Amino acid sequence: MIIKGDDIGKKFGKNWIFRNQNFEIESGKPTAITGKNGAGKSTLLQIIAGFLTPSNGTITIDGKSIDDANYSSVLIGPYTEIVEEFTLKEFLSFHSKFKKPTISIDEMANSASLPLEKVIKDFSTGMKQRSKLLTAFFFHNDVILMDEPTSNLDDEGFDWWKSQIDNVKNKTLIISSNEKNEIAQCANKINL
């Protein structure tokens, strides 16, 4: 799979966040989006995910417009919501109605050291982050987009994240961050 950005720009109101971005992201070659705070890293990630429309330029996936391409993706970020009234088991079971899991729900929870029967609203922020990451690592996704993926993770959580990243590097992996330990996983970089 190849995701291509041609002359991508985004403005809010009269102000351009970034302009003239050209890139090519290939499956199996993890890519980082880097830049100063406010440079538009999260915005570009959301454009690639199809959540935002660029003010200029086009995104294609294998030569088709992003709207016409057939692929499965997930976006994990500090701003992505999780249904906190569910237990982890209910959340993962609900998610499995939309995407095929690659391992059992019990194996997912054990992998991330999370309790299946606890209500998510009672989780710490790090536990909630690991819960979100389960949907990236253990469900069928062609494209995995992560915005500051290790925020709120302790050392054990970071080690778990890194071990899982090593298992998905053959997919299209895009990480938006300035954290050196996160972007170290990526051979390619788009600098805003």
GULUMPA-42489 format. One record per residue: residue in one letter; x, z, y of N, C-alpha, C in turn. Coordinates in pm, whole numbers, m for minus. Layout:
<atoms>
<aa: a, nu: X, nw: Z, nv: Y, cau: X, caw: Z, cav: Y, cu: X, cw: Z, cv: Y>
...
</atoms>
This chain:
<atoms>
<aa: m, nu: 84, nw: 0, nv: m118, cau: 0, caw: 0, cav: 0, cu: 89, cw: 0, cv: 124>
<aa: i, nu: 51, nw: m81, nv: 222, cau: 124, caw: m86, cav: 349, cu: 24, cw: m65, cv: 463>
<aa: i, nu: 51, nw: 38, nv: 544, cau: m27, caw: 63, cav: 665, cu: 56, cw: 13, cv: 782>
<aa: k, nu: m4, nw: m75, nv: 861, cau: 70, caw: m136, cav: 971, cu: m2, cw: m109, cv: 1103>
<aa: g, nu: 75, nw: m64, nv: 1200, cau: 25, caw: m44, cav: 1336, cu: 86, cw: m149, cv: 1426>
<aa: d, nu: m1, nw: m220, nv: 1499, cau: 46, caw: m327, cav: 1588, cu: 3, cw: m296, cv: 1731>
<aa: d, nu: 101, nw: m262, nv: 1817, cau: 80, caw: m237, cav: 1959, cu: m23, cw: m126, cv: 1984>
<aa: i, nu: m13, nw: m18, nv: 1907, cau: m110, caw: 91, cav: 1916, cu: m88, cw: 173, cv: 2042>
<aa: g, nu: m198, nw: 200, nv: 2111, cau: m196, caw: 287, cav: 2228, cu: m324, cw: 367, cv: 2234>
<aa: k, nu: m316, nw: 484, nv: 2295, cau: m435, caw: 567, cav: 2311, cu: m433, cw: 632, cv: 2448>
<aa: k, nu: m547, nw: 623, nv: 2516, cau: m561, caw: 693, cav: 2643, cu: m688, cw: 774, cv: 2642>
<aa: f, nu: m684, nw: 882, nv: 2715, cau: m801, caw: 966, cav: 2737, cu: m826, cw: 962, cv: 2887>
<aa: g, nu: m943, nw: 913, nv: 2924, cau: m969, caw: 891, cav: 3066, cu: m878, cw: 780, cv: 3116>
<aa: k, nu: m806, nw: 807, nv: 3223, cau: m714, caw: 707, cav: 3280, cu: m571, cw: 726, cv: 3233>
<aa: n, nu: m547, nw: 832, nv: 3155, cau: m410, caw: 867, cav: 3117, cu: m377, cw: 819, cv: 2976>
<aa: w, nu: m270, nw: 741, nv: 2965, cau: m219, caw: 698, cav: 2835, cu: m144, cw: 814, cv: 2771>
<aa: i, nu: m176, nw: 843, nv: 2646, cau: m103, caw: 944, cav: 2569, cu: 24, cw: 879, cv: 2514>
<aa: f, nu: 10, nw: 758, nv: 2458, cau: 123, caw: 678, cav: 2414, cu: 80, cw: 532, cv: 2416>
<aa: r, nu: 177, nw: 442, nv: 2416, cau: 151, caw: 298, cav: 2419, cu: 255, cw: 225, cv: 2337>
<aa: n, nu: 220, nw: 100, nv: 2303, cau: 315, caw: 5, cav: 2242, cu: 381, cw: 57, cv: 2115>
<aa: q, nu: 305, nw: 124, nv: 2031, cau: 360, caw: 174, cav: 1905, cu: 340, cw: 71, cv: 1794>
<aa: n, nu: 451, nw: 32, nv: 1733, cau: 450, caw: m61, cav: 1620, cu: 518, cw: 8, cv: 1503>
<aa: f, nu: 454, nw: 4, nv: 1387, cau: 513, caw: 71, cav: 1271, cu: 459, cw: 9, cv: 1144>
<aa: e, nu: 532, nw: 37, nv: 1035, cau: 490, caw: m3, cav: 902, cu: 520, cw: 114, cv: 808>
<aa: i, nu: 418, nw: 160, nv: 740, cau: 429, caw: 273, cav: 649, cu: 398, cw: 223, cv: 508>
<aa: e, nu: 492, nw: 245, nv: 417, cau: 480, caw: 192, cav: 282, cu: 465, cw: 307, cv: 182>
<aa: s, nu: 380, nw: 288, nv: 82, cau: 365, caw: 388, cav: m24, cu: 500, cw: 419, cv: m86>
<aa: g, nu: 520, nw: 547, nv: m118, cau: 645, caw: 588, cav: m180, cu: 757, cw: 614, cv: m81>
<aa: k, nu: 731, nw: 592, nv: 48, cau: 830, caw: 619, cav: 152, cu: 769, cw: 714, cv: 255>
<aa: p, nu: 777, nw: 845, nv: 229, cau: 716, caw: 942, cav: 320, cu: 760, cw: 921, cv: 465>
<aa: t, nu: 664, nw: 932, nv: 556, cau: 688, caw: 903, cav: 697, cu: 649, cw: 1024, cv: 781>
<aa: a, nu: 732, nw: 1055, nv: 880, cau: 705, caw: 1163, cav: 975, cu: 670, cw: 1103, cv: 1111>
<aa: i, nu: 573, nw: 1163, nv: 1177, cau: 543, caw: 1131, cav: 1317, cu: 597, cw: 1248, cv: 1398>
<aa: t, nu: 694, nw: 1220, nv: 1485, cau: 759, caw: 1325, cav: 1562, cu: 745, cw: 1297, cv: 1712>
<aa: g, nu: 778, nw: 1395, nv: 1792, cau: 774, caw: 1381, cav: 1937, cu: 748, cw: 1517, cv: 2001>
<aa: k, nu: 764, nw: 1520, nv: 2132, cau: 744, caw: 1644, cav: 2207, cu: 598, cw: 1687, cv: 2198>
<aa: n, nu: 574, nw: 1813, nv: 2233, cau: 437, caw: 1863, cav: 2242, cu: 361, cw: 1777, cv: 2342>
<aa: g, nu: 242, nw: 1734, nv: 2305, cau: 160, caw: 1653, cav: 2394, cu: 190, cw: 1504, cv: 2389>
<aa: a, nu: 284, nw: 1463, nv: 2302, cau: 322, caw: 1321, cav: 2294, cu: 218, cw: 1237, cv: 2220>
<aa: g, nu: 128, nw: 1302, nv: 2146, cau: 24, caw: 1229, cav: 2075, cu: 41, cw: 1221, cv: 1925>
<aa: k, nu: 122, nw: 1309, nv: 1866, cau: 145, caw: 1306, cav: 1721, cu: 14, cw: 1322, cv: 1643>
<aa: s, nu: m62, nw: 1425, nv: 1676, cau: m189, caw: 1449, cav: 1606, cu: m288, cw: 1335, cv: 1633>
<aa: t, nu: m286, nw: 1284, nv: 1754, cau: m376, caw: 1173, cav: 1790, cu: m343, cw: 1049, cv: 1708>
<aa: l, nu: m215, nw: 1015, nv: 1697, cau: m176, caw: 899, cav: 1617, cu: m213, cw: 920, cv: 1470>
<aa: l, nu: m193, nw: 1040, nv: 1419, cau: m229, caw: 1069, cav: 1280, cu: m379, cw: 1047, cv: 1258>
<aa: q, nu: m461, nw: 1091, nv: 1353, cau: m606, caw: 1074, cav: 1342, cu: m647, cw: 927, cv: 1356>
<aa: i, nu: m571, nw: 849, nv: 1432, cau: m597, caw: 704, cav: 1441, cu: m566, cw: 638, cv: 1306>
<aa: i, nu: m453, nw: 674, nv: 1247, cau: m416, caw: 618, cav: 1116, cu: m520, cw: 658, cv: 1011>
<aa: a, nu: m575, nw: 779, nv: 1023, cau: m677, caw: 826, cav: 929, cu: m811, cw: 756, cv: 951>
<aa: g, nu: m828, nw: 691, nv: 1064, cau: m954, caw: 626, cav: 1095, cu: m1054, cw: 717, cv: 1164>
<aa: f, nu: m1011, nw: 838, nv: 1205, cau: m1099, caw: 932, cav: 1273, cu: m1112, cw: 902, cv: 1421>
<aa: l, nu: m1008, nw: 844, nv: 1479, cau: m1009, caw: 802, cav: 1620, cu: m982, cw: 653, cv: 1627>
<aa: t, nu: m1033, nw: 590, nv: 1730, cau: m1010, caw: 447, cav: 1753, cu: m901, cw: 432, cv: 1858>
<aa: p, nu: m804, nw: 344, nv: 1836, cau: m701, caw: 324, cav: 1939, cu: m762, cw: 257, cv: 2062>
<aa: s, nu: m705, nw: 286, nv: 2178, cau: m748, caw: 219, cav: 2301, cu: m691, cw: 78, cv: 2307>
<aa: n, nu: m583, nw: 57, nv: 2232, cau: m516, caw: m73, cav: 2228, cu: m456, cw: m90, cv: 2089>
<aa: g, nu: m450, nw: m214, nv: 2042, cau: m383, caw: m245, cav: 1916, cu: m473, cw: m232, cv: 1795>
<aa: t, nu: m414, nw: m258, nv: 1678, cau: m488, caw: m256, cav: 1552, cu: m409, cw: m187, cv: 1442>
<aa: i, nu: m483, nw: m126, nv: 1351, cau: m427, caw: m68, cav: 1229, cu: m480, cw: m151, cv: 1113>
<aa: t, nu: m390, nw: m192, nv: 1024, cau: m432, caw: m263, cav: 904, cu: m376, cw: m192, cv: 781>
<aa: i, nu: m448, nw: m206, nv: 672, cau: m405, caw: m153, cav: 543, cu: m405, cw: m269, cv: 446>
<aa: d, nu: m287, nw: m303, nv: 398, cau: m268, caw: m419, cav: 310, cu: m332, cw: m545, cv: 371>
<aa: g, nu: m313, nw: m560, nv: 500, cau: m359, caw: m680, cav: 571, cu: m504, cw: m680, cv: 612>
<aa: k, nu: m580, nw: m577, nv: 574, cau: m722, caw: m568, cav: 612, cu: m738, cw: m465, cv: 724>
<aa: s, nu: m839, nw: m485, nv: 807, cau: m865, caw: m384, cav: 910, cu: m895, cw: m252, cv: 842>
<aa: i, nu: m867, nw: m144, nv: 910, cau: m887, caw: m11, cav: 853, cu: m1032, cw: 9, cv: 809>
<aa: d, nu: m1127, nw: m54, nv: 880, cau: m1268, caw: m42, cav: 844, cu: m1304, cw: m118, cv: 717>
<aa: d, nu: m1229, nw: m222, nv: 684, cau: m1259, caw: m304, cav: 567, cu: m1175, cw: m269, cv: 444>
<aa: a, nu: m1073, nw: m187, nv: 463, cau: m983, caw: m152, cav: 352, cu: m1051, cw: m54, cv: 257>
<aa: n, nu: m1018, nw: m63, nv: 130, cau: m1075, caw: 24, cav: 28, cu: m965, cw: 119, cv: m20>
<aa: y, nu: m972, nw: 244, nv: 25, cau: m871, caw: 342, cav: m12, cu: m930, cw: 482, cv: 3>
<aa: s, nu: m865, nw: 579, nv: m57, cau: m908, caw: 718, cav: m49, cu: m801, cw: 797, cv: 27>
<aa: s, nu: m844, nw: 877, nv: 124, cau: m747, caw: 951, cav: 204, cu: m793, cw: 1094, cv: 229>
<aa: v, nu: m700, nw: 1176, nv: 274, cau: m729, caw: 1313, cav: 313, cu: m643, cw: 1345, cv: 436>
<aa: l, nu: m702, nw: 1418, nv: 531, cau: m632, caw: 1464, cav: 650, cu: m639, cw: 1616, cv: 652>
<aa: i, nu: m524, nw: 1681, nv: 652, cau: m513, caw: 1826, cav: 658, cu: m445, cw: 1862, cv: 790>
<aa: g, nu: m509, nw: 1947, nv: 869, cau: m449, caw: 1991, cav: 994, cu: m505, cw: 2125, cv: 1037>
<aa: p, nu: m444, nw: 2184, nv: 1140, cau: m493, caw: 2314, cav: 1188, cu: m637, cw: 2308, cv: 1238>
<aa: y, nu: m681, nw: 2191, nv: 1277, cau: m815, caw: 2172, cav: 1333, cu: m917, cw: 2127, cv: 1228>
<aa: t, nu: m874, nw: 2102, nv: 1104, cau: m969, caw: 2062, cav: 1001, cu: m1040, cw: 2187, cv: 949>
<aa: e, nu: m1169, nw: 2173, nv: 928, cau: m1253, caw: 2286, cav: 889, cu: m1263, cw: 2298, cv: 737>
<aa: i, nu: m1295, nw: 2417, nv: 695, cau: m1320, caw: 2446, cav: 554, cu: m1447, cw: 2531, cv: 550>
<aa: v, nu: m1531, nw: 2512, nv: 451, cau: m1657, caw: 2586, cav: 440, cu: m1624, cw: 2729, cv: 395>
<aa: e, nu: m1628, nw: 2823, nv: 487, cau: m1583, caw: 2959, cav: 460, cu: m1685, cw: 3045, cv: 387>
<aa: e, nu: m1809, nw: 2998, nv: 377, cau: m1911, caw: 3073, cav: 304, cu: m1899, cw: 3053, cv: 153>
<aa: f, nu: m1824, nw: 2952, nv: 111, cau: m1802, caw: 2925, cav: m32, cu: m1692, cw: 3016, cv: m86>
<aa: t, nu: m1698, nw: 3042, nv: m215, cau: m1580, caw: 3094, cav: m283, cu: m1486, cw: 2974, cv: m300>
<aa: l, nu: m1362, nw: 3000, nv: m335, cau: m1270, caw: 2889, cav: m358, cu: m1321, cw: 2800, cv: m471>
<aa: k, nu: m1375, nw: 2860, nv: m576, cau: m1427, caw: 2782, cav: m688, cu: m1541, cw: 2691, cv: m642>
<aa: e, nu: m1632, nw: 2743, nv: m560, cau: m1743, caw: 2662, cav: m509, cu: m1692, cw: 2549, cv: m419>
<aa: f, nu: m1593, nw: 2581, nv: m335, cau: m1536, caw: 2480, cav: m246, cu: m1473, cw: 2365, cv: m324>
<aa: l, nu: m1392, nw: 2398, nv: m423, cau: m1325, caw: 2295, cav: m503, cu: m1424, cw: 2219, cv: m590>
<aa: s, nu: m1523, nw: 2288, nv: m643, cau: m1627, caw: 2220, cav: m723, cu: m1706, cw: 2122, cv: m636>
<aa: f, nu: m1739, nw: 2164, nv: m514, cau: m1810, caw: 2077, cav: m421, cu: m1725, cw: 1955, cv: m388>
<aa: h, nu: m1597, nw: 1977, nv: m361, cau: m1506, caw: 1867, cav: m327, cu: m1494, cw: 1768, cv: m444>
<aa: s, nu: m1500, nw: 1820, nv: m566, cau: m1485, caw: 1733, cav: m684, cu: m1605, cw: 1640, cv: m704>
<aa: k, nu: m1714, nw: 1663, nv: m631, cau: m1829, caw: 1572, cav: m637, cu: m1800, cw: 1442, cv: m561>
<aa: f, nu: m1699, nw: 1446, nv: m474, cau: m1666, caw: 1330, cav: m391, cu: m1536, cw: 1263, cv: m432>
<aa: k, nu: m1443, nw: 1342, nv: m485, cau: m1314, caw: 1288, cav: m529, cu: m1279, cw: 1345, cv: m664>
<aa: k, nu: m1214, nw: 1263, nv: m744, cau: m1177, caw: 1304, cav: m879, cu: m1056, cw: 1398, cv: m874>
<aa: p, nu: m1069, nw: 1516, nv: m935, cau: m954, caw: 1606, cav: m942, cu: m852, cw: 1556, cv: m1044>
<aa: t, nu: m725, nw: 1590, nv: m1023, cau: m620, caw: 1548, cav: m1114, cu: m585, cw: 1657, cv: m1215>
<aa: i, nu: m626, nw: 1782, nv: m1185, cau: m609, caw: 1894, cav: m1277, cu: m735, cw: 1980, cv: m1268>
<aa: s, nu: m747, nw: 2080, nv: m1353, cau: m866, caw: 2166, cav: m1350, cu: m864, cw: 2257, cv: m1227>
<aa: i, nu: m981, nw: 2305, nv: m1191, cau: m993, caw: 2396, cav: m1076, cu: m915, cw: 2525, cv: m1101>
<aa: d, nu: m918, nw: 2576, nv: m1222, cau: m840, caw: 2695, cav: m1255, cu: m690, cw: 2670, cv: m1234>
<aa: e, nu: m643, nw: 2553, nv: m1277, cau: m501, caw: 2519, cav: m1259, cu: m465, cw: 2507, cv: m1111>
<aa: m, nu: m556, nw: 2452, nv: m1032, cau: m531, caw: 2442, cav: m887, cu: m511, cw: 2581, cv: m826>
<aa: a, nu: m606, nw: 2671, nv: m854, cau: m600, caw: 2805, cav: m798, cu: m473, cw: 2879, cv: m844>
<aa: n, nu: m441, nw: 2867, nv: m972, cau: m320, caw: 2931, cav: m1024, cu: m196, cw: 2876, cv: m957>
<aa: s, nu: m193, nw: 2745, nv: m937, cau: m78, caw: 2682, cav: m873, cu: m50, cw: 2741, cv: m735>
<aa: a, nu: m157, nw: 2765, nv: m658, cau: m143, caw: 2813, cav: m520, cu: m156, cw: 2965, cv: m509>
<aa: s, nu: m165, nw: 3034, nv: m623, cau: m181, caw: 3181, cav: m626, cu: m301, cw: 3226, cv: m544>
<aa: l, nu: m416, nw: 3160, nv: m567, cau: m538, caw: 3192, cav: m493, cu: m647, cw: 3240, cv: m588>
<aa: p, nu: m730, nw: 3337, nv: m545, cau: m839, caw: 3386, cav: m628, cu: m961, cw: 3294, cv: m621>
<aa: l, nu: m1011, nw: 3252, nv: m734, cau: m1124, caw: 3158, cav: m739, cu: m1255, cw: 3220, cv: m693>
<aa: e, nu: m1279, nw: 3347, nv: m719, cau: m1410, caw: 3406, cav: m693, cu: m1421, cw: 3473, cv: m557>
<aa: k, nu: m1315, nw: 3474, nv: m479, cau: m1319, caw: 3537, cav: m346, cu: m1377, cw: 3439, cv: m244>
<aa: v, nu: m1458, nw: 3491, nv: m151, cau: m1516, caw: 3409, cav: m46, cu: m1406, cw: 3370, cv: 53>
<aa: i, nu: m1403, nw: 3244, nv: 92, cau: m1294, caw: 3191, cav: 174, cu: m1285, cw: 3261, cv: 310>
<aa: k, nu: m1397, nw: 3305, nv: 365, cau: m1391, caw: 3373, cav: 496, cu: m1308, cw: 3501, cv: 488>
<aa: d, nu: m1289, nw: 3556, nv: 368, cau: m1208, caw: 3676, cav: 350, cu: m1061, cw: 3644, cv: 321>
<aa: f, nu: m1026, nw: 3516, nv: 319, cau: m887, caw: 3475, cav: 298, cu: m807, cw: 3495, cv: 428>
<aa: s, nu: m677, nw: 3514, nv: 412, cau: m586, caw: 3511, cav: 528, cu: m574, cw: 3366, cv: 576>
<aa: t, nu: m516, nw: 3345, nv: 693, cau: m500, caw: 3208, cav: 742, cu: m408, cw: 3127, cv: 651>
<aa: g, nu: m307, nw: 3190, nv: 595, cau: m218, caw: 3120, cav: 501, cu: m291, cw: 3080, cv: 373>
<aa: m, nu: m379, nw: 3166, nv: 325, cau: m458, caw: 3133, cav: 206, cu: m555, cw: 3019, cv: 235>
<aa: k, nu: m613, nw: 3019, nv: 354, cau: m702, caw: 2908, cav: 392, cu: m624, cw: 2777, cv: 399>
<aa: q, nu: m501, nw: 2784, nv: 452, cau: m419, caw: 2663, cav: 460, cu: m386, cw: 2611, cv: 320>
<aa: r, nu: m351, nw: 2700, nv: 228, cau: m325, caw: 2657, cav: 90, cu: m451, cw: 2598, cv: 26>
<aa: s, nu: m567, nw: 2653, nv: 59, cau: m694, caw: 2599, cav: 5, cu: m715, cw: 2456, cv: 52>
<aa: k, nu: m689, nw: 2429, nv: 179, cau: m701, caw: 2293, cav: 232, cu: m602, cw: 2201, cv: 161>
<aa: l, nu: m481, nw: 2250, nv: 143, cau: m377, caw: 2167, cav: 82, cu: m409, cw: 2131, cv: m62>
<aa: l, nu: m486, nw: 2215, nv: m131, cau: m528, caw: 2182, cav: m268, cu: m601, cw: 2048, cv: m271>
<aa: t, nu: m680, nw: 2019, nv: m167, cau: m757, caw: 1894, cav: m163, cu: m666, cw: 1773, cv: m144>
<aa: a, nu: m547, nw: 1795, nv: m90, cau: m450, caw: 1686, cav: m76, cu: m371, cw: 1666, cv: m203>
<aa: f, nu: m330, nw: 1774, nv: m265, cau: m240, caw: 1765, cav: m379, cu: m308, cw: 1737, cv: m513>
<aa: f, nu: m430, nw: 1784, nv: m530, cau: m489, caw: 1782, cav: m664, cu: m619, cw: 1702, cv: m676>
<aa: f, nu: m643, nw: 1613, nv: m582, cau: m756, caw: 1521, cav: m591, cu: m702, cw: 1380, cv: m567>
<aa: h, nu: m774, nw: 1279, nv: m617, cau: m727, caw: 1142, cav: m602, cu: m727, cw: 1103, cv: m454>
<aa: n, nu: m609, nw: 1075, nv: m401, cau: m590, caw: 1030, cav: m263, cu: m482, cw: 922, cv: m263>
<aa: d, nu: m513, nw: 807, nv: m205, cau: m412, caw: 704, cav: m188, cu: m323, cw: 735, cv: m69>
<aa: v, nu: m384, nw: 796, nv: 35, cau: m313, caw: 828, cav: 159, cu: m331, cw: 977, cv: 187>
<aa: i, nu: m219, nw: 1046, nv: 208, cau: m221, caw: 1189, cav: 240, cu: m161, cw: 1205, cv: 379>
<aa: l, nu: m244, nw: 1255, nv: 471, cau: m202, caw: 1276, cav: 610, cu: m202, cw: 1425, cv: 638>
<aa: m, nu: m89, nw: 1477, nv: 687, cau: m76, caw: 1620, cav: 711, cu: m24, cw: 1645, cv: 852>
<aa: d, nu: m96, nw: 1729, nv: 925, cau: m57, caw: 1768, cav: 1059, cu: m12, cw: 1913, cv: 1054>
<aa: e, nu: 116, nw: 1936, nv: 1081, cau: 175, caw: 2070, cav: 1076, cu: 131, cw: 2144, cv: 949>
<aa: p, nu: 163, nw: 2088, nv: 833, cau: 105, caw: 2139, cav: 708, cu: 147, cw: 2278, cv: 666>
<aa: t, nu: 261, nw: 2328, nv: 714, cau: 303, caw: 2460, cav: 668, cu: 274, cw: 2570, cv: 770>
<aa: s, nu: 195, nw: 2536, nv: 874, cau: 159, caw: 2640, cav: 970, cu: 82, cw: 2749, cv: 896>
<aa: n, nu: 116, nw: 2871, nv: 925, cau: 55, caw: 2991, cav: 865, cu: 99, cw: 3019, cv: 722>
<aa: l, nu: 190, nw: 2941, nv: 666, cau: 237, caw: 2969, cav: 530, cu: 357, cw: 3063, cv: 534>
<aa: d, nu: 360, nw: 3159, nv: 444, cau: 477, caw: 3245, cav: 429, cu: 582, cw: 3170, cv: 347>
<aa: d, nu: 694, nw: 3235, nv: 318, cau: 803, caw: 3169, cav: 244, cu: 756, cw: 3121, cv: 107>
<aa: e, nu: 678, nw: 3202, nv: 38, cau: 626, caw: 3163, cav: m94, cu: 533, cw: 3042, cv: m80>
<aa: g, nu: 449, nw: 3043, nv: 23, cau: 359, caw: 2931, cav: 48, cu: 435, cw: 2804, cv: 81>
<aa: f, nu: 542, nw: 2819, nv: 161, cau: 624, caw: 2701, cav: 194, cu: 689, cw: 2644, cv: 69>
<aa: d, nu: 743, nw: 2730, nv: m16, cau: 807, caw: 2683, cav: m139, cu: 706, cw: 2610, cv: m227>
<aa: w, nu: 583, nw: 2664, nv: m235, cau: 477, caw: 2598, cav: m313, cu: 447, cw: 2461, cv: m253>
<aa: w, nu: 431, nw: 2454, nv: m119, cau: 403, caw: 2326, cav: m50, cu: 513, cw: 2225, cv: m81>
<aa: k, nu: 639, nw: 2266, nv: m68, cau: 750, caw: 2175, cav: m90, cu: 752, cw: 2124, cv: m234>
<aa: s, nu: 723, nw: 2211, nv: m329, cau: 722, caw: 2166, cav: m469, cu: 611, cw: 2065, cv: m493>
<aa: q, nu: 499, nw: 2080, nv: m425, cau: 389, caw: 1985, cav: m440, cu: 418, cw: 1854, cv: m368>
<aa: i, nu: 485, nw: 1861, nv: m254, cau: 524, caw: 1739, cav: m180, cu: 611, cw: 1651, cv: m269>
<aa: d, nu: 701, nw: 1713, nv: m343, cau: 787, caw: 1636, cav: m432, cu: 706, cw: 1558, cv: m536>
<aa: n, nu: 586, nw: 1608, nv: m569, cau: 501, caw: 1542, cav: m669, cu: 415, cw: 1429, cv: m613>
<aa: v, nu: 404, nw: 1416, nv: m481, cau: 317, caw: 1312, cav: m422, cu: 396, cw: 1208, cv: m341>
<aa: k, nu: 526, nw: 1210, nv: m351, cau: 606, caw: 1118, cav: m271, cu: 587, cw: 972, cv: m311>
<aa: n, nu: 524, nw: 946, nv: m425, cau: 499, caw: 807, cav: m464, cu: 372, cw: 752, cv: m398>
<aa: k, nu: 297, nw: 838, nv: m329, cau: 177, caw: 795, cav: m256, cu: 215, cw: 765, cv: m111>
<aa: t, nu: 116, nw: 731, nv: m31, cau: 141, caw: 712, cav: 111, cu: 127, cw: 849, cv: 176>
<aa: l, nu: 240, nw: 907, nv: 216, cau: 246, caw: 1041, cav: 273, cu: 292, cw: 1032, cv: 417>
<aa: i, nu: 212, nw: 1089, nv: 508, cau: 245, caw: 1089, cav: 650, cu: 232, cw: 1232, cv: 701>
<aa: i, nu: 340, nw: 1284, nv: 761, cau: 343, caw: 1420, cav: 812, cu: 370, cw: 1415, cv: 963>
<aa: s, nu: 281, nw: 1477, nv: 1040, cau: 299, caw: 1488, cav: 1185, cu: 351, cw: 1627, cv: 1215>
<aa: s, nu: 471, nw: 1634, nv: 1273, cau: 531, caw: 1766, cav: 1296, cu: 661, cw: 1754, cv: 1374>
<aa: n, nu: 703, nw: 1866, nv: 1429, cau: 839, caw: 1880, cav: 1483, cu: 918, cw: 1982, cv: 1402>
<aa: e, nu: 855, nw: 2042, nv: 1303, cau: 920, caw: 2141, cav: 1219, cu: 1020, cw: 2072, cv: 1127>
<aa: k, nu: 1147, nw: 2105, nv: 1142, cau: 1253, caw: 2036, cav: 1068, cu: 1235, cw: 2043, cv: 917>
<aa: n, nu: 1189, nw: 2158, nv: 867, cau: 1171, caw: 2172, cav: 721, cu: 1057, cw: 2085, cv: 668>
<aa: e, nu: 958, nw: 2054, nv: 754, cau: 848, caw: 1967, cav: 712, cu: 892, cw: 1821, cv: 713>
<aa: i, nu: 954, nw: 1778, nv: 822, cau: 990, caw: 1636, cav: 835, cu: 1114, cw: 1600, cv: 753>
<aa: a, nu: 1184, nw: 1702, nv: 702, cau: 1299, caw: 1673, cav: 615, cu: 1255, cw: 1601, cv: 488>
<aa: q, nu: 1127, nw: 1610, nv: 455, cau: 1074, caw: 1545, cav: 334, cu: 1057, cw: 1394, cv: 354>
<aa: c, nu: 1073, nw: 1347, nv: 479, cau: 1040, caw: 1208, cav: 513, cu: 1164, cw: 1127, cv: 548>
<aa: a, nu: 1176, nw: 1013, nv: 481, cau: 1287, caw: 921, cav: 507, cu: 1263, cw: 839, cv: 634>
<aa: n, nu: 1137, nw: 806, nv: 661, cau: 1103, caw: 723, cav: 776, cu: 1044, cw: 809, cv: 886>
<aa: k, nu: 1067, nw: 769, nv: 1013, cau: 1014, caw: 845, cav: 1125, cu: 956, cw: 751, cv: 1231>
<aa: i, nu: 842, nw: 793, nv: 1287, cau: 783, caw: 730, cav: 1405, cu: 797, cw: 832, cv: 1514>
<aa: n, nu: 877, nw: 803, nv: 1616, cau: 901, caw: 898, cav: 1724, cu: 821, cw: 857, cv: 1847>
<aa: l, nu: 738, nw: 949, nv: 1893, cau: 657, caw: 922, cav: 2014, cu: 727, cw: 979, cv: 2137>
</atoms>
